[in-house]
């Protein structure tokens, strides 16, 4: 059925604490720059919002372009 599939959140994809991610008692953090490309009104902002906040915006709000 459309709309019933679940997308894993970004936190669900991260390894659990204690499996080698520590360096000197601090958690190692990787930084990534992500570029999202696509035509107008295809859901670029919505998919980024899904992974950052673990929720999908139902209403459409146009992203301001400068």
mmCIF file as Biopython writes it, N, C-alpha, C and O atoms, coordinates in Angstrom:
data_model
#
loop_
_atom_site.group_PDB
_atom_site.id
_atom_site.type_symbol
_atom_site.label_atom_id
_atom_site.label_alt_id
_atom_site.label_comp_id
_atom_site.label_asym_id
_atom_site.label_entity_id
_atom_site.label_seq_id
_atom_site.pdbx_PDB_ins_code
_atom_site.Cartn_x
_atom_site.Cartn_y
_atom_site.Cartn_z
_atom_site.occupancy
_atom_site.B_iso_or_equiv
_atom_site.auth_seq_id
_atom_site.auth_asym_id
_atom_site.pdbx_PDB_model_num
ATOM 1   N N  . UNK A ? 1  ? 0.838  -1.176 0.000  1.0 0.0 1  A 1 
ATOM 2   C CA . UNK A ? 1  ? 0.000  0.000  0.000  1.0 0.0 1  A 1 
ATOM 3   C C  . UNK A ? 1  ? 0.881  1.236  0.000  1.0 0.0 1  A 1 
ATOM 4   O O  . UNK A ? 1  ? 1.838  1.295  0.772  1.0 0.0 1  A 1 
ATOM 5   N N  . UNK A ? 2  ? 0.598  2.218  -0.828 1.0 0.0 2  A 1 
ATOM 6   C CA . UNK A ? 2  ? 1.416  3.435  -0.840 1.0 0.0 2  A 1 
ATOM 7   C C  . UNK A ? 2  ? 1.333  4.171  0.489  1.0 0.0 2  A 1 
ATOM 8   O O  . UNK A ? 2  ? 0.265  4.272  1.093  1.0 0.0 2  A 1 
ATOM 9   N N  . UNK A ? 3  ? 2.466  4.678  0.931  1.0 0.0 3  A 1 
ATOM 10  C CA . UNK A ? 3  ? 2.506  5.472  2.147  1.0 0.0 3  A 1 
ATOM 11  C C  . UNK A ? 3  ? 2.624  4.668  3.431  1.0 0.0 3  A 1 
ATOM 12  O O  . UNK A ? 3  ? 2.667  5.248  4.515  1.0 0.0 3  A 1 
ATOM 13  N N  . UNK A ? 4  ? 2.677  3.335  3.330  1.0 0.0 4  A 1 
ATOM 14  C CA . UNK A ? 4  ? 2.768  2.538  4.551  1.0 0.0 4  A 1 
ATOM 15  C C  . UNK A ? 4  ? 4.175  2.033  4.828  1.0 0.0 4  A 1 
ATOM 16  O O  . UNK A ? 4  ? 4.433  1.504  5.909  1.0 0.0 4  A 1 
ATOM 17  N N  . UNK A ? 5  ? 5.094  2.183  3.873  1.0 0.0 5  A 1 
ATOM 18  C CA . UNK A ? 5  ? 6.459  1.713  4.119  1.0 0.0 5  A 1 
ATOM 19  C C  . UNK A ? 5  ? 7.162  2.649  5.089  1.0 0.0 5  A 1 
ATOM 20  O O  . UNK A ? 5  ? 6.870  3.844  5.135  1.0 0.0 5  A 1 
ATOM 21  N N  . UNK A ? 6  ? 8.083  2.103  5.858  1.0 0.0 6  A 1 
ATOM 22  C CA . UNK A ? 6  ? 8.795  2.900  6.844  1.0 0.0 6  A 1 
ATOM 23  C C  . UNK A ? 6  ? 10.229 3.095  6.397  1.0 0.0 6  A 1 
ATOM 24  O O  . UNK A ? 6  ? 10.873 2.160  5.920  1.0 0.0 6  A 1 
ATOM 25  N N  . UNK A ? 7  ? 10.725 4.308  6.553  1.0 0.0 7  A 1 
ATOM 26  C CA . UNK A ? 7  ? 12.103 4.642  6.237  1.0 0.0 7  A 1 
ATOM 27  C C  . UNK A ? 7  ? 12.865 4.684  7.551  1.0 0.0 7  A 1 
ATOM 28  O O  . UNK A ? 7  ? 12.437 5.360  8.487  1.0 0.0 7  A 1 
ATOM 29  N N  . UNK A ? 8  ? 13.999 3.967  7.644  1.0 0.0 8  A 1 
ATOM 30  C CA . UNK A ? 8  ? 14.745 4.003  8.908  1.0 0.0 8  A 1 
ATOM 31  C C  . UNK A ? 8  ? 15.302 5.390  9.169  1.0 0.0 8  A 1 
ATOM 32  O O  . UNK A ? 8  ? 15.726 6.085  8.246  1.0 0.0 8  A 1 
ATOM 33  N N  . UNK A ? 9  ? 15.297 5.785  10.428 1.0 0.0 9  A 1 
ATOM 34  C CA . UNK A ? 9  ? 15.853 7.087  10.771 1.0 0.0 9  A 1 
ATOM 35  C C  . UNK A ? 9  ? 17.369 7.007  10.754 1.0 0.0 9  A 1 
ATOM 36  O O  . UNK A ? 9  ? 17.940 5.917  10.804 1.0 0.0 9  A 1 
ATOM 37  N N  . UNK A ? 10 ? 18.017 8.155  10.683 1.0 0.0 10 A 1 
ATOM 38  C CA . UNK A ? 10 ? 19.470 8.203  10.663 1.0 0.0 10 A 1 
ATOM 39  C C  . UNK A ? 10 ? 20.037 7.624  11.952 1.0 0.0 10 A 1 
ATOM 40  O O  . UNK A ? 10 ? 21.088 6.983  11.927 1.0 0.0 10 A 1 
ATOM 41  N N  . UNK A ? 11 ? 19.362 7.837  13.076 1.0 0.0 11 A 1 
ATOM 42  C CA . UNK A ? 11 ? 19.852 7.293  14.341 1.0 0.0 11 A 1 
ATOM 43  C C  . UNK A ? 11 ? 19.755 5.774  14.360 1.0 0.0 11 A 1 
ATOM 44  O O  . UNK A ? 11 ? 20.551 5.117  15.031 1.0 0.0 11 A 1 
ATOM 45  N N  . UNK A ? 12 ? 18.802 5.208  13.643 1.0 0.0 12 A 1 
ATOM 46  C CA . UNK A ? 12 ? 18.678 3.755  13.588 1.0 0.0 12 A 1 
ATOM 47  C C  . UNK A ? 12 ? 19.817 3.136  12.793 1.0 0.0 12 A 1 
ATOM 48  O O  . UNK A ? 12 ? 20.121 1.957  12.973 1.0 0.0 12 A 1 
ATOM 49  N N  . UNK A ? 13 ? 20.443 3.900  11.927 1.0 0.0 13 A 1 
ATOM 50  C CA . UNK A ? 13 ? 21.525 3.389  11.099 1.0 0.0 13 A 1 
ATOM 51  C C  . UNK A ? 13 ? 22.887 3.515  11.760 1.0 0.0 13 A 1 
ATOM 52  O O  . UNK A ? 13 ? 23.868 2.975  11.249 1.0 0.0 13 A 1 
ATOM 53  N N  . UNK A ? 14 ? 22.972 4.213  12.881 1.0 0.0 14 A 1 
ATOM 54  C CA . UNK A ? 14 ? 24.246 4.408  13.559 1.0 0.0 14 A 1 
ATOM 55  C C  . UNK A ? 14 ? 24.571 3.195  14.413 1.0 0.0 14 A 1 
ATOM 56  O O  . UNK A ? 14 ? 23.669 2.593  14.996 1.0 0.0 14 A 1 
ATOM 57  N N  . UNK A ? 15 ? 25.872 2.816  14.499 1.0 0.0 15 A 1 
ATOM 58  C CA . UNK A ? 15 ? 26.242 1.676  15.335 1.0 0.0 15 A 1 
ATOM 59  C C  . UNK A ? 15 ? 26.028 1.995  16.807 1.0 0.0 15 A 1 
ATOM 60  O O  . UNK A ? 15 ? 26.114 3.158  17.203 1.0 0.0 15 A 1 
ATOM 61  N N  . UNK A ? 16 ? 25.754 0.990  17.619 1.0 0.0 16 A 1 
ATOM 62  C CA . UNK A ? 16 ? 25.571 1.230  19.052 1.0 0.0 16 A 1 
ATOM 63  C C  . UNK A ? 16 ? 26.867 1.686  19.702 1.0 0.0 16 A 1 
ATOM 64  O O  . UNK A ? 16 ? 27.957 1.431  19.191 1.0 0.0 16 A 1 
ATOM 65  N N  . UNK A ? 17 ? 26.732 2.368  20.842 1.0 0.0 17 A 1 
ATOM 66  C CA . UNK A ? 17 ? 27.904 2.835  21.582 1.0 0.0 17 A 1 
ATOM 67  C C  . UNK A ? 17 ? 28.721 1.633  22.038 1.0 0.0 17 A 1 
ATOM 68  O O  . UNK A ? 17 ? 28.169 0.590  22.389 1.0 0.0 17 A 1 
ATOM 69  N N  . UNK A ? 18 ? 30.041 1.790  22.030 1.0 0.0 18 A 1 
ATOM 70  C CA . UNK A ? 18 ? 30.898 0.754  22.572 1.0 0.0 18 A 1 
ATOM 71  C C  . UNK A ? 18 ? 31.424 -0.235 21.555 1.0 0.0 18 A 1 
ATOM 72  O O  . UNK A ? 18 ? 32.026 -1.235 21.946 1.0 0.0 18 A 1 
ATOM 73  N N  . UNK A ? 19 ? 31.224 -0.001 20.262 1.0 0.0 19 A 1 
ATOM 74  C CA . UNK A ? 19 ? 31.775 -0.941 19.290 1.0 0.0 19 A 1 
ATOM 75  C C  . UNK A ? 19 ? 32.930 -0.320 18.511 1.0 0.0 19 A 1 
ATOM 76  O O  . UNK A ? 19 ? 32.987 -0.418 17.285 1.0 0.0 19 A 1 
ATOM 77  N N  . UNK A ? 20 ? 33.847 0.317  19.228 1.0 0.0 20 A 1 
ATOM 78  C CA . UNK A ? 20 ? 35.047 0.844  18.590 1.0 0.0 20 A 1 
ATOM 79  C C  . UNK A ? 20 ? 34.949 2.288  18.176 1.0 0.0 20 A 1 
ATOM 80  O O  . UNK A ? 20 ? 35.875 2.810  17.555 1.0 0.0 20 A 1 
ATOM 81  N N  . UNK A ? 21 ? 33.854 2.954  18.499 1.0 0.0 21 A 1 
ATOM 82  C CA . UNK A ? 21 ? 33.695 4.339  18.088 1.0 0.0 21 A 1 
ATOM 83  C C  . UNK A ? 21 ? 34.345 5.337  19.020 1.0 0.0 21 A 1 
ATOM 84  O O  . UNK A ? 21 ? 34.256 6.541  18.782 1.0 0.0 21 A 1 
ATOM 85  N N  . UNK A ? 22 ? 35.005 4.870  20.088 1.0 0.0 22 A 1 
ATOM 86  C CA . UNK A ? 22 ? 35.603 5.781  21.064 1.0 0.0 22 A 1 
ATOM 87  C C  . UNK A ? 22 ? 37.089 5.962  20.796 1.0 0.0 22 A 1 
ATOM 88  O O  . UNK A ? 22 ? 37.788 5.010  20.449 1.0 0.0 22 A 1 
ATOM 89  N N  . UNK A ? 23 ? 37.561 7.180  20.959 1.0 0.0 23 A 1 
ATOM 90  C CA . UNK A ? 23 ? 38.985 7.478  20.872 1.0 0.0 23 A 1 
ATOM 91  C C  . UNK A ? 23 ? 39.346 8.322  22.079 1.0 0.0 23 A 1 
ATOM 92  O O  . UNK A ? 23 ? 38.893 9.461  22.192 1.0 0.0 23 A 1 
ATOM 93  N N  . UNK A ? 24 ? 40.150 7.786  22.979 1.0 0.0 24 A 1 
ATOM 94  C CA . UNK A ? 24 ? 40.568 8.553  24.144 1.0 0.0 24 A 1 
ATOM 95  C C  . UNK A ? 24 ? 39.417 8.938  25.051 1.0 0.0 24 A 1 
ATOM 96  O O  . UNK A ? 24 ? 39.471 9.983  25.699 1.0 0.0 24 A 1 
ATOM 97  N N  . UNK A ? 25 ? 38.382 8.124  25.115 1.0 0.0 25 A 1 
ATOM 98  C CA . UNK A ? 25 ? 37.252 8.426  25.978 1.0 0.0 25 A 1 
ATOM 99  C C  . UNK A ? 25 ? 36.214 9.326  25.327 1.0 0.0 25 A 1 
ATOM 100 O O  . UNK A ? 25 ? 35.178 9.600  25.933 1.0 0.0 25 A 1 
ATOM 101 N N  . UNK A ? 26 ? 36.462 9.790  24.113 1.0 0.0 26 A 1 
ATOM 102 C CA . UNK A ? 26 ? 35.506 10.641 23.400 1.0 0.0 26 A 1 
ATOM 103 C C  . UNK A ? 26 ? 34.977 9.894  22.189 1.0 0.0 26 A 1 
ATOM 104 O O  . UNK A ? 26 ? 35.693 9.114  21.560 1.0 0.0 26 A 1 
ATOM 105 N N  . UNK A ? 27 ? 33.746 10.137 21.878 1.0 0.0 27 A 1 
ATOM 106 C CA . UNK A ? 27 ? 33.134 9.512  20.722 1.0 0.0 27 A 1 
ATOM 107 C C  . UNK A ? 27 ? 33.671 10.150 19.452 1.0 0.0 27 A 1 
ATOM 108 O O  . UNK A ? 27 ? 33.661 11.375 19.327 1.0 0.0 27 A 1 
ATOM 109 N N  . UNK A ? 28 ? 34.134 9.354  18.523 1.0 0.0 28 A 1 
ATOM 110 C CA . UNK A ? 28 ? 34.633 9.880  17.249 1.0 0.0 28 A 1 
ATOM 111 C C  . UNK A ? 28 ? 33.444 10.342 16.415 1.0 0.0 28 A 1 
ATOM 112 O O  . UNK A ? 28 ? 32.441 9.637  16.299 1.0 0.0 28 A 1 
ATOM 113 N N  . UNK A ? 29 ? 33.567 11.522 15.840 1.0 0.0 29 A 1 
ATOM 114 C CA . UNK A ? 29 ? 32.486 12.052 15.012 1.0 0.0 29 A 1 
ATOM 115 C C  . UNK A ? 29 ? 32.996 12.258 13.599 1.0 0.0 29 A 1 
ATOM 116 O O  . UNK A ? 29 ? 34.030 12.891 13.383 1.0 0.0 29 A 1 
ATOM 117 N N  . UNK A ? 30 ? 32.269 11.724 12.650 1.0 0.0 30 A 1 
ATOM 118 C CA . UNK A ? 30 ? 32.581 11.950 11.251 1.0 0.0 30 A 1 
ATOM 119 C C  . UNK A ? 30 ? 31.684 13.070 10.756 1.0 0.0 30 A 1 
ATOM 120 O O  . UNK A ? 30 ? 30.500 13.123 11.088 1.0 0.0 30 A 1 
ATOM 121 N N  . UNK A ? 31 ? 32.243 13.945 9.977  1.0 0.0 31 A 1 
ATOM 122 C CA . UNK A ? 31 ? 31.476 15.048 9.412  1.0 0.0 31 A 1 
ATOM 123 C C  . UNK A ? 31 ? 31.368 14.841 7.911  1.0 0.0 31 A 1 
ATOM 124 O O  . UNK A ? 31 ? 32.353 14.520 7.246  1.0 0.0 31 A 1 
ATOM 125 N N  . UNK A ? 32 ? 30.180 15.024 7.387  1.0 0.0 32 A 1 
ATOM 126 C CA . UNK A ? 32 ? 29.934 14.856 5.968  1.0 0.0 32 A 1 
ATOM 127 C C  . UNK A ? 32 ? 29.210 16.083 5.440  1.0 0.0 32 A 1 
ATOM 128 O O  . UNK A ? 32 ? 28.408 16.697 6.143  1.0 0.0 32 A 1 
ATOM 129 N N  . UNK A ? 33 ? 29.498 16.424 4.219  1.0 0.0 33 A 1 
ATOM 130 C CA . UNK A ? 33 ? 28.731 17.453 3.517  1.0 0.0 33 A 1 
ATOM 131 C C  . UNK A ? 33 ? 27.897 16.723 2.474  1.0 0.0 33 A 1 
ATOM 132 O O  . UNK A ? 33 ? 28.412 15.930 1.686  1.0 0.0 33 A 1 
ATOM 133 N N  . UNK A ? 34 ? 26.621 17.000 2.485  1.0 0.0 34 A 1 
ATOM 134 C CA . UNK A ? 34 ? 25.705 16.305 1.593  1.0 0.0 34 A 1 
ATOM 135 C C  . UNK A ? 34 ? 25.063 17.319 0.669  1.0 0.0 34 A 1 
ATOM 136 O O  . UNK A ? 34 ? 24.591 18.366 1.112  1.0 0.0 34 A 1 
ATOM 137 N N  . UNK A ? 35 ? 25.048 17.009 -0.600 1.0 0.0 35 A 1 
ATOM 138 C CA . UNK A ? 35 ? 24.390 17.850 -1.594 1.0 0.0 35 A 1 
ATOM 139 C C  . UNK A ? 35 ? 23.176 17.081 -2.095 1.0 0.0 35 A 1 
ATOM 140 O O  . UNK A ? 35 ? 23.293 15.937 -2.536 1.0 0.0 35 A 1 
ATOM 141 N N  . UNK A ? 36 ? 22.009 17.714 -2.026 1.0 0.0 36 A 1 
ATOM 142 C CA . UNK A ? 36 ? 20.777 17.090 -2.489 1.0 0.0 36 A 1 
ATOM 143 C C  . UNK A ? 36 ? 20.338 17.827 -3.743 1.0 0.0 36 A 1 
ATOM 144 O O  . UNK A ? 36 ? 20.043 19.022 -3.702 1.0 0.0 36 A 1 
ATOM 145 N N  . UNK A ? 37 ? 20.299 17.113 -4.847 1.0 0.0 37 A 1 
ATOM 146 C CA . UNK A ? 37 ? 19.928 17.705 -6.129 1.0 0.0 37 A 1 
ATOM 147 C C  . UNK A ? 37 ? 18.626 17.101 -6.624 1.0 0.0 37 A 1 
ATOM 148 O O  . UNK A ? 37 ? 18.321 15.939 -6.356 1.0 0.0 37 A 1 
ATOM 149 N N  . UNK A ? 38 ? 17.869 17.900 -7.345 1.0 0.0 38 A 1 
ATOM 150 C CA . UNK A ? 38 ? 16.636 17.403 -7.937 1.0 0.0 38 A 1 
ATOM 151 C C  . UNK A ? 38 ? 15.812 18.545 -8.488 1.0 0.0 38 A 1 
ATOM 152 O O  . UNK A ? 38 ? 16.062 19.713 -8.191 1.0 0.0 38 A 1 
ATOM 153 N N  . UNK A ? 39 ? 14.845 18.199 -9.279 1.0 0.0 39 A 1 
ATOM 154 C CA . UNK A ? 39 ? 13.950 19.186 -9.873 1.0 0.0 39 A 1 
ATOM 155 C C  . UNK A ? 39 ? 13.076 19.814 -8.786 1.0 0.0 39 A 1 
ATOM 156 O O  . UNK A ? 39 ? 13.038 19.342 -7.650 1.0 0.0 39 A 1 
ATOM 157 N N  . UNK A ? 40 ? 12.387 20.871 -9.151 1.0 0.0 40 A 1 
ATOM 158 C CA . UNK A ? 40 ? 11.492 21.555 -8.217 1.0 0.0 40 A 1 
ATOM 159 C C  . UNK A ? 40 ? 10.358 20.625 -7.786 1.0 0.0 40 A 1 
ATOM 160 O O  . UNK A ? 40 ? 9.845  19.841 -8.584 1.0 0.0 40 A 1 
ATOM 161 N N  . UNK A ? 41 ? 9.980  20.724 -6.521 1.0 0.0 41 A 1 
ATOM 162 C CA . UNK A ? 41 ? 8.824  20.017 -5.950 1.0 0.0 41 A 1 
ATOM 163 C C  . UNK A ? 41 ? 8.920  18.494 -5.997 1.0 0.0 41 A 1 
ATOM 164 O O  . UNK A ? 41 ? 7.908  17.817 -6.181 1.0 0.0 41 A 1 
ATOM 165 N N  . UNK A ? 42 ? 10.131 17.948 -5.833 1.0 0.0 42 A 1 
ATOM 166 C CA . UNK A ? 42 ? 10.265 16.489 -5.809 1.0 0.0 42 A 1 
ATOM 167 C C  . UNK A ? 42 ? 10.461 15.941 -4.399 1.0 0.0 42 A 1 
ATOM 168 O O  . UNK A ? 42 ? 10.452 14.726 -4.207 1.0 0.0 42 A 1 
ATOM 169 N N  . UNK A ? 43 ? 10.642 16.831 -3.396 1.0 0.0 43 A 1 
ATOM 170 C CA . UNK A ? 43 ? 10.746 16.380 -2.017 1.0 0.0 43 A 1 
ATOM 171 C C  . UNK A ? 43 ? 12.144 16.393 -1.427 1.0 0.0 43 A 1 
ATOM 172 O O  . UNK A ? 43 ? 12.417 15.653 -0.482 1.0 0.0 43 A 1 
ATOM 173 N N  . UNK A ? 44 ? 13.028 17.212 -1.958 1.0 0.0 44 A 1 
ATOM 174 C CA . UNK A ? 44 ? 14.408 17.290 -1.437 1.0 0.0 44 A 1 
ATOM 175 C C  . UNK A ? 44 ? 14.416 17.725 0.023  1.0 0.0 44 A 1 
ATOM 176 O O  . UNK A ? 44 ? 15.045 17.078 0.860  1.0 0.0 44 A 1 
ATOM 177 N N  . UNK A ? 45 ? 13.732 18.799 0.327  1.0 0.0 45 A 1 
ATOM 178 C CA . UNK A ? 45 ? 13.682 19.292 1.701  1.0 0.0 45 A 1 
ATOM 179 C C  . UNK A ? 45 ? 12.959 18.294 2.596  1.0 0.0 45 A 1 
ATOM 180 O O  . UNK A ? 45 ? 13.358 18.099 3.744  1.0 0.0 45 A 1 
ATOM 181 N N  . UNK A ? 46 ? 11.917 17.669 2.099  1.0 0.0 46 A 1 
ATOM 182 C CA . UNK A ? 46 ? 11.151 16.708 2.893  1.0 0.0 46 A 1 
ATOM 183 C C  . UNK A ? 46 ? 11.995 15.492 3.268  1.0 0.0 46 A 1 
ATOM 184 O O  . UNK A ? 46 ? 11.895 15.004 4.393  1.0 0.0 46 A 1 
ATOM 185 N N  . UNK A ? 47 ? 12.822 14.995 2.354  1.0 0.0 47 A 1 
ATOM 186 C CA . UNK A ? 47 ? 13.629 13.816 2.669  1.0 0.0 47 A 1 
ATOM 187 C C  . UNK A ? 47 ? 14.739 14.168 3.653  1.0 0.0 47 A 1 
ATOM 188 O O  . UNK A ? 47 ? 15.083 13.355 4.511  1.0 0.0 47 A 1 
ATOM 189 N N  . UNK A ? 48 ? 15.301 15.363 3.542  1.0 0.0 48 A 1 
ATOM 190 C CA . UNK A ? 48 ? 16.304 15.804 4.514  1.0 0.0 48 A 1 
ATOM 191 C C  . UNK A ? 48 ? 15.651 15.944 5.887  1.0 0.0 48 A 1 
ATOM 192 O O  . UNK A ? 48 ? 16.224 15.531 6.895  1.0 0.0 48 A 1 
ATOM 193 N N  . UNK A ? 49 ? 14.464 16.521 5.924  1.0 0.0 49 A 1 
ATOM 194 C CA . UNK A ? 49 ? 13.714 16.668 7.178  1.0 0.0 49 A 1 
ATOM 195 C C  . UNK A ? 49 ? 13.428 15.291 7.793  1.0 0.0 49 A 1 
ATOM 196 O O  . UNK A ? 49 ? 13.510 15.128 9.010  1.0 0.0 49 A 1 
ATOM 197 N N  . UNK A ? 50 ? 13.097 14.314 6.962  1.0 0.0 50 A 1 
ATOM 198 C CA . UNK A ? 50 ? 12.820 12.952 7.430  1.0 0.0 50 A 1 
ATOM 199 C C  . UNK A ? 50 ? 14.013 12.380 8.184  1.0 0.0 50 A 1 
ATOM 200 O O  . UNK A ? 50 ? 13.844 11.807 9.260  1.0 0.0 50 A 1 
ATOM 201 N N  . UNK A ? 51 ? 15.201 12.525 7.641  1.0 0.0 51 A 1 
ATOM 202 C CA . UNK A ? 51 ? 16.380 11.947 8.277  1.0 0.0 51 A 1 
ATOM 203 C C  . UNK A ? 51 ? 16.886 12.761 9.462  1.0 0.0 51 A 1 
ATOM 204 O O  . UNK A ? 51 ? 17.450 12.195 10.398 1.0 0.0 51 A 1 
ATOM 205 N N  . UNK A ? 52 ? 16.697 14.073 9.438  1.0 0.0 52 A 1 
ATOM 206 C CA . UNK A ? 52 ? 17.166 14.892 10.555 1.0 0.0 52 A 1 
ATOM 207 C C  . UNK A ? 52 ? 16.250 14.814 11.767 1.0 0.0 52 A 1 
ATOM 208 O O  . UNK A ? 52 ? 16.723 14.767 12.903 1.0 0.0 52 A 1 
ATOM 209 N N  . UNK A ? 53 ? 14.947 14.800 11.534 1.0 0.0 53 A 1 
ATOM 210 C CA . UNK A ? 53 ? 13.981 14.910 12.628 1.0 0.0 53 A 1 
ATOM 211 C C  . UNK A ? 53 ? 13.096 13.680 12.802 1.0 0.0 53 A 1 
ATOM 212 O O  . UNK A ? 53 ? 12.223 13.668 13.670 1.0 0.0 53 A 1 
ATOM 213 N N  . UNK A ? 54 ? 13.309 12.643 11.988 1.0 0.0 54 A 1 
ATOM 214 C CA . UNK A ? 54 ? 12.553 11.396 12.075 1.0 0.0 54 A 1 
ATOM 215 C C  . UNK A ? 54 ? 11.047 11.615 11.941 1.0 0.0 54 A 1 
ATOM 216 O O  . UNK A ? 54 ? 10.253 10.951 12.608 1.0 0.0 54 A 1 
ATOM 217 N N  . UNK A ? 55 ? 10.668 12.541 11.084 1.0 0.0 55 A 1 
ATOM 218 C CA . UNK A ? 55 ? 9.261  12.769 10.774 1.0 0.0 55 A 1 
ATOM 219 C C  . UNK A ? 55 ? 9.171  13.307 9.355  1.0 0.0 55 A 1 
ATOM 220 O O  . UNK A ? 55 ? 10.099 13.948 8.862  1.0 0.0 55 A 1 
ATOM 221 N N  . UNK A ? 56 ? 8.061  13.044 8.713  1.0 0.0 56 A 1 
ATOM 222 C CA . UNK A ? 56 ? 7.873  13.482 7.336  1.0 0.0 56 A 1 
ATOM 223 C C  . UNK A ? 56 ? 6.809  14.569 7.304  1.0 0.0 56 A 1 
ATOM 224 O O  . UNK A ? 56 ? 5.682  14.343 7.744  1.0 0.0 56 A 1 
ATOM 225 N N  . UNK A ? 57 ? 7.156  15.761 6.783  1.0 0.0 57 A 1 
ATOM 226 C CA . UNK A ? 57 ? 6.158  16.840 6.722  1.0 0.0 57 A 1 
ATOM 227 C C  . UNK A ? 57 ? 5.043  16.492 5.735  1.0 0.0 57 A 1 
ATOM 228 O O  . UNK A ? 57 ? 5.307  16.136 4.587  1.0 0.0 57 A 1 
ATOM 229 N N  . UNK A ? 58 ? 3.821  16.598 6.187  1.0 0.0 58 A 1 
ATOM 230 C CA . UNK A ? 58 ? 2.672  16.261 5.350  1.0 0.0 58 A 1 
ATOM 231 C C  . UNK A ? 58 ? 2.304  17.427 4.438  1.0 0.0 58 A 1 
ATOM 232 O O  . UNK A ? 58 ? 1.963  17.223 3.273  1.0 0.0 58 A 1 
ATOM 233 N N  . UNK A ? 59 ? 2.373  18.641 4.963  1.0 0.0 59 A 1 
ATOM 234 C CA . UNK A ? 59 ? 2.009  19.825 4.193  1.0 0.0 59 A 1 
ATOM 235 C C  . UNK A ? 59 ? 3.197  20.328 3.387  1.0 0.0 59 A 1 
ATOM 236 O O  . UNK A ? 59 ? 4.346  20.183 3.804  1.0 0.0 59 A 1 
ATOM 237 N N  . UNK A ? 60 ? 2.919  20.916 2.238  1.0 0.0 60 A 1 
ATOM 238 C CA . UNK A ? 60 ? 3.971  21.445 1.375  1.0 0.0 60 A 1 
ATOM 239 C C  . UNK A ? 60 ? 4.205  22.916 1.682  1.0 0.0 60 A 1 
ATOM 240 O O  . UNK A ? 60 ? 3.275  23.721 1.646  1.0 0.0 60 A 1 
ATOM 241 N N  . UNK A ? 61 ? 5.440  23.260 1.979  1.0 0.0 61 A 1 
ATOM 242 C CA . UNK A ? 61 ? 5.856  24.643 2.146  1.0 0.0 61 A 1 
ATOM 243 C C  . UNK A ? 61 ? 7.027  24.867 1.208  1.0 0.0 61 A 1 
ATOM 244 O O  . UNK A ? 61 ? 8.070  24.227 1.347  1.0 0.0 61 A 1 
ATOM 245 N N  . UNK A ? 62 ? 6.862  25.762 0.263  1.0 0.0 62 A 1 
ATOM 246 C CA . UNK A ? 62 ? 7.913  26.003 -0.728 1.0 0.0 62 A 1 
ATOM 247 C C  . UNK A ? 62 ? 9.187  26.497 -0.053 1.0 0.0 62 A 1 
ATOM 248 O O  . UNK A ? 62 ? 9.146  27.377 0.807  1.0 0.0 62 A 1 
ATOM 249 N N  . UNK A ? 63 ? 10.319 25.922 -0.453 1.0 0.0 63 A 1 
ATOM 250 C CA . UNK A ? 63 ? 11.613 26.376 0.037  1.0 0.0 63 A 1 
ATOM 251 C C  . UNK A ? 63 ? 11.966 27.656 -0.698 1.0 0.0 63 A 1 
ATOM 252 O O  . UNK A ? 63 ? 11.833 27.734 -1.920 1.0 0.0 63 A 1 
ATOM 253 N N  . UNK A ? 64 ? 12.411 28.648 0.036  1.0 0.0 64 A 1 
ATOM 254 C CA . UNK A ? 64 ? 12.735 29.946 -0.558 1.0 0.0 64 A 1 
ATOM 255 C C  . UNK A ? 64 ? 14.047 29.842 -1.319 1.0 0.0 64 A 1 
ATOM 256 O O  . UNK A ? 64 ? 15.053 29.387 -0.775 1.0 0.0 64 A 1 
ATOM 257 N N  . UNK A ? 65 ? 14.036 30.262 -2.568 1.0 0.0 65 A 1 
ATOM 258 C CA . UNK A ? 65 ? 15.247 30.294 -3.383 1.0 0.0 65 A 1 
ATOM 259 C C  . UNK A ? 65 ? 15.685 31.730 -3.540 1.0 0.0 65 A 1 
ATOM 260 O O  . UNK A ? 65 ? 14.862 32.626 -3.731 1.0 0.0 65 A 1 
ATOM 261 N N  . UNK A ? 66 ? 16.984 31.945 -3.460 1.0 0.0 66 A 1 
ATOM 262 C CA . UNK A ? 66 ? 17.510 33.300 -3.637 1.0 0.0 66 A 1 
ATOM 263 C C  . UNK A ? 66 ? 18.323 33.393 -4.896 1.0 0.0 66 A 1 
ATOM 264 O O  . UNK A ? 66 ? 18.849 34.460 -5.214 1.0 0.0 66 A 1 
#
